[in-house]
Amino acid sequence: MTDIPTGQMTWRLPGSSECALYLRHHASEPWRSYKEFPQYVLPDPPGFSEGYATFLSLLKHNWQAL
């Protein structure tokens, strides 16, 4: 994952009780499941939340956690 654009991440969509990782490149875009961005998805260690490895990696690439 080199030279990737920055974006925003959230674990819970507004009004939702589901906890899952969602991404978007710009605040004007709708949230999408991280699985819709296969170029960023990393395998999670056993016992960790789905999307956790992807979340940590994107944080290192200056993505904003909301």
N, C-alpha and C positions, 0 to 999 in steps of 0.2 A: 504494500500500500504506500507507494511513493507518489509525490505530486498529486495528492487528492485534494479536492476543494473542501473548504470548511463548511460547517452547517450546524444544525441544532439537533439535540437529542432529548427525549423525555421517556419516562417509564410509565406514565399514566396519562391517557388522553383526557382533556377536560370533559367532565360528566361521565366518565367511565370508571368502573370499579376494577377492570382488568389491568393487571400489572404486566406490561410487556414493553420491549424497547421499540420506539418509533423514531424515525429520522426525517429530516427535510433539509435541503440545501439553503433555502431562503425562507424568511418569516412569512412571506406571501404565499408559499406553497402549502398544500395540505400535508398533514402527517401521514407517513406510510410506514408499514412494518419494516423493520430492518432487513427482513428476509427478501424484500423487494429490491435490495441493493446488494446483489451477490458479490460485487467487487469489494465490499467491505466486510462481509461475514467471515468470522473466525470461529473455529470449533471451541465449544465451552468445556472446561474441565468438568469431570463428573461431580455432581452435587451442587453445581453453581446454577444460578438463574440463567434461563435461555437468553442469550444476547450479551451476557456479562463480558466475555472476552472482546466482543466487537465494541462495546461501550468503552472499555479501558483503552483499546487501541485508538479509537477516534478521539478520546480525551487527549491522548499524546500528540494527536495531529491538530490540536487547537479547536476541536469542535466544542460547542457550548452546551452544557447540561442545563436543562430547564426543569 
